[in-house]
Amino acid sequence: SKKNTTSKIENSIRDITEEETSKTEIIETFVDSTNIGDKGKYKVELIKYRILNDSYVIIQFYMKWDNKWIGQNKYFYECDAIQDLSPIFEDYNNDNFNDMTFISATAARSANEVRRLFIFNEKNRELISILNSESYPNLLYNNELNCIDAFLVYGGTSTVFARIKKDSLIEFASVHNDNYRTVYEIDQFGKEKLLSRDTIIDFENIYVRYINYKPLKEYNYKN
């Protein structure tokens, strides 16, 4: 769980000797108070640092109150990404407030960009960490289906459609391209229903990302 993960990392930091603490290196810092949530009323800080051979990132979220920044919530994660954090602020759940992602891991294939997703919760005035977001590379908000889709590159490709439920992404459809183009719909219990399965003749048609699955519709990157 999130609390267990946080406590494990905090405990490991507490157990570090003074000698090891002297070897702590801050790799990157990032602060934003103009894009996250209700703009100008909230601030997020990211600190990426290395202790010996392990890297971590701290995410701290603040609300402005009486002209002071008040801490709302905080996360600790291990972070093995060799890239910069490169935060992106976009609305991923169509509530007109910007959420945040940052690069949190290095994928086996460079075409897969792995990010942690944090959703701004206006009611509780906090950032919600989407626990399984790292399992869905190349995340985008899908305006056509009002969901999130991901694009996975391996020997073939998969476009996965998911909705945010509490602190997780829940899949409801997917399209897989390899030797075949296979389309599934997924019910609330996680059971897949095969919608179609067609042979792919042209190899280039494997590397296609879809914005809809019923009917099949490709992303138009020109727009």
N, C-alpha and C positions, 0 to 999 in steps of 0.2 A: 504494500500500500504506500501511498504518498508519505504518510507520517512515518512509517517504518524506514523508508528510504532516506528521509531527511534525518531521522535520528541516528541511523547507521553512519552517515557521512559526518554528522556533527560529532559523534563519539570518536570517529577515527581522527578527526582534527584535534580533539581534546587530548588524545593519546600521543600525539606527536611530541617528541622531546624538544627542548630548547634549541639543541643543535640543528635538528631538522627544520624547526620553524625559521631559522636563519636562512634556510635554503628556499623559502617560499618566494615565488616570483609571480608578480602580477603580469599577465600576458596582455590583457585587453580590458578596457572599461568603456561603458556606454551609458549615457543618461539621456532620457527624453521626457519632456513635460509639455509637449505641444501636439503630439499625435495620438497618444494612447487614451482610450476611453472617452470620457467627456473632456474634450481638448482644453488644456489649461488648468484643469482641476485635479489632474492626476499626474503622477510621475513614476517612471520605472527606471531602475538602475540595474545594469548587468555588470558583473565583475567575473572575469575568467582568470584563473590563476593556476599555477603549478606547484605542487609539493612533491619533491623528489621526482619520481617518474609518473606521477598521477596528476591529471588535470581535472579541475572542478569549475562549476559556474554557480554564482549566487544571483538570484533574481529577487529584488526588493521592490515592493509596490507601495506607493504613498498616495494619500489624499491631502489636498490643501484645505486647511481649516484655520481660520483666524490668522491668515497669512503665514502659516507654518505648515511644514510637511509632516504629516502623521503617518507612521507605518501601518499598513493594512494587512499585508501578508508577505511571506518570504519563502523561497524555495532554494534547496541545495541539490545539485545533480553532479554526477561524474560526467565529464565531457571529453570525448576522445577525438573530436573534430580537429583536423589539421588546418582547416580554413578559419577565417575570421568569423565572428558571430553573425555579422551581416543581418541585423534585425530588419524585419519587414512589418509595417503597420497597415493592416487592411481589415475590413469588416468581413469576418468569416461566418457570421450567423444572421446577417441581414437585420440587425437591430439598430443600425445607423451609428454604432460606436466602433471605433477601431480596436481590433485585437492585435496580437503580436505573435510572430514566429522568429526563431533564430536557428542557425545551423548548429546542431548539437552532436552530430556524429559523422564519421567518414564512412560512406557506403562502399561496399565491395566493388560496385561499378560506378564510375564517375558520373554517369548519366542520371544516377539517382541522388537527388539532394535531400538529405534527411534533416528535418526540422522538428523542434518542439513547438507545439501550438498552445497559446494561452488565450482564453476567452475572457473579455471584460464582462463582469457581472455587475450591472448597475444597481440592482436591488441590494446586494450585499457589499457593494463597493470594494470589490476584490478582483484579482485575476484567478481564473480557474485553469489549472494545468490539465490538459487533455492527455490522459495517461498513456494511451496507445498511439499517439500521433506519430511517433518515430517509426511505426510499422507501415506508414503510408507516405512514401517519398513524393516529392514534387507536388505538394498540396496546392490546390487552387479553390477559391470560392466559385461555385457553379451557379451563375445567375439564372440559367434556364430551368434548372430543377430545384433551385433554392437548397443547395446541399454543398458538400465538399466532395471534390473528386481528387484522386491520386493517380499517378502514372508510374508504373513499375517496369523497369527495363531489366531483362535477363536474357536468356536465349531467344525469347520472344518479348511481348509486352502485354501489360494488363492495365486497363482503366477500371478503377474501383470507385463506386459511388457510395457515399456514407453521410449519415446525419449525426449531429452532435446530440448525445443524450447524457445529461448530467456531466460526468468528467471523462466520457469516452466517445469514440467514433464507432458507429454501428453501421455495418454495410447493409445495403438493400439491393444492390445490383452490381454486375461486373461484366466486362468484355475482355476476352483473352485472345491474343493473336499469336499463333505459332504456325504449325502446319494447317491449323483450322482457325476460323473465327467463331468463338463460342460465347454465347450470351446467356447469362444467368440472372434470374431475379431471386432475391433472398428474403424469406419471411421473417417474422419477429422472433422465431425460435432458431434462426440461423440455418434453416434448411433451404438448399438451393433448388430452384426449379429451372430446368433447361428451356430456354426460349427458342434458340436456334443454334445450328452448327453447320458451317459452310467451309469448304476447302479454299485455302488461300493459294493462288497460283503465282502471283507476283510477289517476290520476296520483299520489295519495298513497301508493300501494303501492311507488313507486320508492324512497322513503326508509326502507328497512327494512334492519336489520342482522341477520345470521344467526349462530346459534351452532352450527348443523350444516348440512351440505349434502346428506347422504344418510342419512335423508330431510331435506328442507328444514325448518328449525326456527328461528323467530325468537327473538331475545333477549327475555326477559321482564324489563323494567326495574322492574316492581313488586316483584320479589323481590331 
